[in-house]
Amino acid sequence: MVAAFRYEYPVDEMIRRLKYQGQIVNARVLGVLLAQAVRERGLALPGLLVPVPLHAARLSERGFNQSSAIARHAGRMLDIPVLGAAVQRIRDTPSQTSLDVNERRRNVAHAFRVVEGGPARRLLAVRHVAIVDDVTTTGSTLAELRGTLLAAGVERVEAWSVARTP
């Protein structure tokens, strides 16, 4: 797991403004900072970035996926393609912000599926991917998505997050 920052000021404010006020320019800053954090760790880079998907209803409401926007900029900096179409959120899960650890795990259980066809073939061809998210709290979403990718046949799955709660 790579988490570039602690979820505290000013990063928390940048993420909130991105997600809830549509300040999409923040995605560029956060993506570049995430890429720098990954580069500083000297890790072997994955072949694809997979942003945590939003359910279609949430995507329609928000108008964009903040994790996809962050991943696009991090991917550009690291020369890694982003495959946002690889995974779908198939359940419209409630926001996790007010849930405890066990409720978060139950909330995201079986919430994702790998998209059949071209995206799945591309995903399996690279074997090593990194999931990109904006904030990690308990890791429940990342763990569920990681399990979905591993069950589909991806060999190595990392988790990259801009911020982690203390």
Secondary structure, 3 states (H helix, E strand, C coil): CEEEEECCCCHHHHHHHHHHHCCCHHHHHHHHHHHHHHHHHCCCCCCEEEECCCCHHHHHHHCCCHHHHHHHHHHHHHCCCECHHHEEECCCCCCCCCCCHHHHHHHHCCCEEECCCHHHHHHHHHCEEEEEEEEECCCHHHHHHHHHHHHHCCCEEEEEEEEECC
